[in-house]
Amino acid sequence: MCTILFLQSFNLYGITRDKSDTVYINNDSYILLSGKQFLYFIDSSSSITIDKIKLFDSRFIAYSKDVVPNFGLTGYPIWVKAVLRNNSNDFHVFIRIAYPLLSEIELFYFDSTTNRWVRNTSGEKYISRNDGFLHNQYTFQVPMSWNGTRVIYIKAHSFQQMLYPVYVGTFDKIMNSISNDKIVFYLYVGIIIAIFFYNFFVFISTGDTNYFYYVIYIFFVFFAQFSLLGYAARYLWSGNYFFIKQGVNISGIFSGIAVAIFVKNFLHTKINSPIFDKLLWLYIVLYAACFIPIALDKSNLTYQSVDILASTGSLLIWIIGVYLTFKKIKEAKYFLIAWTIFIASVIMFVLKDFGFLPYNFFTKNVMLLGSAIETILISLALADKINTYKAEREQARMMALSKSEEVRIVLS
């Protein structure tokens, strides 16, 4: 969740009123709806139904940027309208909404044979581990004849930051995109599990508390990523309204506390920098205080508070790394390199959501890459630190033996 609010203050909403550009789907299409292809309307009353949506057609406006639409923390349902034309060989067009933190998604199209609207649903509120693959991926299929045209409406809501990446394409292209995303995530899971159990077994065998804190750190950082990518809603708290609303916030709180505790112990801030040590304690207390708005059911306030703490806390930890590196603390140098890589990956991830970097396979998965590299580097730094301590203890033991031998020779 780190630094998600870095650029959220920028207003990138479109304000151009215009008719929707038709989206043409060919055999190799995988199209991100943006600009005039993406007409949206914010339902501030949270009461508009599909039967009434035609009355609001004049209030739909084009998203003015050719990037993934980003609406920040609106708290309101957002309607999207698009006109699709099928020029592919398939008799269905597939629509994927590639953002996992949508609590509820409804897609509508008008069926002229029954003279009524067809409604399809997905989102955290509806999915479970037993659902079909496409439903779990917020993917819909819309029947369309060759060269046929259809108007679709999508209504979505989120308790977190509201991104709206709507992709349209053929079955093969949509499946290929989903498969690539899953491969990256499974590789990340494999790396994290390997590092977790390696350090866990080292802790069991040595009893060194540094490994204990690092194992806790890995667990909660992974838990935060697991929640942000929507897997927790599918496999841990499927259908649970409280956790759908607050799960990402809770995982962010525990992750922030675990990071601060690990940094305190790994860098020995109590000895090496008492002032920074007190600041880390302050962040731990402030993170814990975020449970108060959770208890008061203020999810937006909690999300903003956790993001502010994560953003400023990440900067604080980086400054601590720089300061202790200049103090010639050996482990601080390795930690600084690892933390810098992770922060850089998070910044790149956020920048792509605001159009400053292209939205592609690399920028979409860069935060997982940064997290994996950081975890590996810190694990290596921890191993080097333990080896250094062992070498120092052995050297001290040999010096003590040498002095003892000298005393024995003198006395004899």
N, C-alpha and C positions, 0 to 999 in steps of 0.2 A: 504493500500500500504506500510505500515511501514516495514522497514528493509528488503525489497525484494532483495536489492542489497548487503546484508550482505556477502553472499557467492558467489555472481555472478562472482567474479574474478577467482574462481577455474575453470579450464578447464577440464570437465569430458567427452569430446568427445571420442568416440571410434576411434581406428585407425587400427582395424584388418580387413583386406580384406578377405572375405570368402563367401561361398555360404550360402544362407539363410536356416536356419533350418525350416522344415515344421511344421506348427502349426496344431495340431490335435484337432478338436472340437467335444466333446462328449455331451451327453444330459445335463450334469451339468457344462459345461465349462463357465468360465468367466476369460479370460486369458489376462494379460498385456503383450504386445509385448515388449521384451527387449533382450539384447544380440544379438545372431545370428539370432533370429527371426525378428529383427528390422534392416534392411539394409537401410541406408539413403544416400542421396546425396544433397549437398547444391548447388543450381543453382545460382551462383554468377552473371550470365548474365541476370537472370530473364526473359529468352526468350525461354526456352526449352518447347516443347509441347509433348503430349503423343505420337504423331507419330514419334518423334525423340528420345524418351527415351531409346529405345533399344540400340541406339548407345552409351549410357552412362552407360550401365549395369556394365561394368568393373570398373566404378568409384564409385559404391555403396559400402559402408563399414559398417561393423557391429558396433553397439553401444556396447562398451566394458563393460558397467556396467549393472547389472540386476536391474536397477531402472528406474523411469520415465525419459525418455530422456529430457535433458535440454540444449538448445542451446543459452541461453542468448538473447541479442539484436542483432540478425543477420541482420535483414532488408531484407533478401533474402528468396525466396520460398525454402522450404525443401521438397524433394521427399522421400517417404518411399516405400519400396518394401517388400512384404510378400507373402509366399506360404501357402495356407490354404488347409486343407483336412477335409471334412465333414464326421464324424462318428456318427453324431446325427440322430435322427428320423425326424428332420425338413428338408425341402427342401430349406431352406434359412439359410445363416449364417449372423449374425448381427455384425456390427462393430460400436463401439462408440468411439469418440474422446472426452475425458472428460476434455477438457480445454476450457473455454468459450471465451478467448481473442484471438481467431483466426479470422482474418478478412475474410479469404477466404479458403475454403476447397474443393478440387476436388478429387473424388475417381473414379478410372478407373478399368475396367476389360474387357477382350476380349471375345466377343460373337462369337463363331465359326459358329453359324447358319447364322448370317448376315455378318460375316467376317469383323467386325469393333469393335472399342472400344466403350464401353458404359460409359457415363460420368454422374456422380451424383455430385451435388453441395450442399454446406451448408456453414455456417460461418456467421459472423456478417453482411457481405455484402448482404446476401441473405435472412436472416430470418426476420419474422415479427410476430406480436402477432396472426395473423390469420392463420399461418402455422400449419401443422399437428404436433402432439406431438413429433414424432421421429425426424422430420426435425429440430425442435427447439432445440433438444438435441444433434445435430451433430451426428446422428445415421443413418447408411445406412444398407440396406438389400441387400445381394448378393445371387442370386439364385445358388444353388449347389445341385447336386444329391447326394444320399447316396454314400459314399466312393469316391466321386469325388474330384478332386484337381483343384484349381484355383489360378492364380497369380494376385494379386491386386497391384495397385500403388495408392499412396495418395500424393497429392501435397497441402501444406498448407503454409499460410503466416500470420504473426502477426506484428502489429505495436508496441507491447509491448514485454516483456520477452517471449521467445518461448519455452514453454513446449509442449511435444508431447506424451501424454498418450493415446495409442491406445489399446482399449480392443476388444477382439473377443469372441463371445459366442452365445448361443441360445437366442431366443426372451425372454423367461421367465427370464433368468439370467440378461440380459441387462435391462429389465423393472424393475426388483427388485432393481438393483443398482440405476437406475434413481429415483425410488420412494423413496428409503431411503435418497438420497441426498435432494430431495424436502421436505420430512418430516422435516429434520433438519433445512432447510432454513425457512420453514413456522413457525416452533417453534421459531426460532430466530426473525422473523418478528413480531410474536405475542408478544414476550417479549419487543421488542423495541417500538412497538406501545403503549403497556400498560404503559411503563415507560415514554414515550414522553407525552401522554395525561395527565397522573397523574401530572407530573411536570408543564405542561402547565396550567392546571386548578389551581394548587397551585400558580403559578405566577399571574394568573388573579385575584385570591382572595386576595393575599397578596401584590402584586406589588413589591415583592422582586426581585431585578435585578439578583441575583445569579441564580434564577430559569430561568430567561430569557436567560442568557448565556448558561445554561445547556441544555435548549430546543434546542437552535441553535446548540450546540455541538452534541447532539444526532442526530439531523436531518442530519448534514453533514457527521458524521461518518457512519451513515446508508447509506447515498448516496454513499459514497466511497465503502462500501461493496457491495451494489447493483450493482455498475458499475463493480467492480472486478469480480463478479460472473456472469457477462454477462447479467443480467436481464435488465439493462438500454438499452442495444442495442436491446433487444427484444421489450420492452414496451415503452421506452421514445424517442429514436432517431433511430428507425428502418429505415435502408436504407440510413441514412444521413452520407455521406462519412466523413465530417469534424468531427462529433462527434464519429464516429467509430474509427477514427485516434487519436483524442485528448480527448475524453470523460473521459477516465480513468485518464488522466493527470489533467484535470480540476477538477474532483471530488477529487483528491488527494490534489490539491492546496487549495480548499475551506475547506476540512477536516483539513489540517494542520493549517490553519489560525484560524479555529473555536476552535481547541484544545488549541492553544497557548492563545487565548483570554480568554477561560474558565479558564485555569490554572492561568493566571494572576489575575483574579477576585476571584476565589474560594480560592486561597492560599494567596491573598493580597500581592503579591510579591513586589509591590511598597513600602509597609511599612516594610514587613518582610525581604526582600532581594532586595534592589535596583539594585544590580549588575545583579542578575538573571532576574529581571524585564526588564532591558535594553537588555539582551540577547534574551529574548522572543520577544521584539519589533523588534530586528534584524531579527529573524526568520520570523516574519510576513512580513517584508519588502522583504526578500529574496524569500518567497513563492509568494508574489505578483509579483516579478520580473520574475517569471517563465512564466508569460503570454507573455513575450517578445518572447522567442523561439516559443511559440504557434502561435503568429502573423506572425512569419517568417517561419512557417510550418516545424519546426525542432522537430518532434515528439520524436525521440530517445533522443535528448539532453534534452527535457523537462522531459521525463520519468526518465532519469538518475538523473537530477537535483532534481526532486521531491523525488525520492527514497533516495538520499543522505541526503536531508533535513529531510525526515521522519526518517531515521535511526539515524542520529546524534541528531535530535530534541527529539526523544523518549528517548535517553540516557540522554539528558540534563534535560528533565522533571523528569526522575527517580532520577537524582542527586539532583534536587530541592526538591523532596519529601523527600529524605534521609536527606538533610541539615535541612529542616524545622522540620522534625520529631525530630532530635537531639536538635532543639531549643524549643522543647516542644509545638509546634503548634498543637493543638489537631486534627484539620481537616486534617493536613498533614499526620498523621499516617494512617487514613482510605484511603486517596487518594493513598498513597504509596503502600498499600496492593493491591488495585484495579489495579493500573497501572502495578505493578510487574506481576500480573496474566496475564494481557493482553500482555505485552511484552514477557513473557515466552511462551504464546500460539503462538505468531507470529514467534518467533525463532523456535519453534517446527515445525510450518507449513513450514518454509523455509528449515529446516534441512531435512525434508522428501523429498523435491524436489531434494536434492543433495545426497540422499542415506544414510545419516547418521542415519536416523530413518526409520523404515518400512513404506511403503505406504499402509495405511489401512483406514478403516472407521473413526477411531478416529483422526489420524493425518491429514486426508483430511479435517475434519470439526473442528479441534481444534481451529482455529482462530475465528470462529463464537462463539464457546463456551466461549473462553476467552473474546470476546467483550461483550457478554451477561452478564457474571459475573461481568465484570468491570462496565458496565452500572448500574447494580443493586446495587453494593457496593457504587458507587459514589452517587447514589440517596439516599441511606441510610445515607451516610456521610453528604450530603447536608441537609437532614431532621434533623440529630443530631446537625448540626451546627446552624440551625435556632432555634431549641429548646433551645440550649445553650444560644444564644443571647437573646431569650425571657426571660429565667430564669435570666440572668444577668441584663436585663432591669427591670424586676420585683423586683429583689433584690435591685437595685439602687433606684427604686421608693419607696420601703418600708423604706430604710434608710433615704431618703429625708423626708418622712412623719414622721419618728421617730424623726429626728432632728427638724422638724417644731413643733412637739408636745412638745419637750423639751423647745424650745424657748418660746412657748405659756405659758407653766407652769412657766417659770422663770419670764416672763413679768407680769403674773397674780399674 
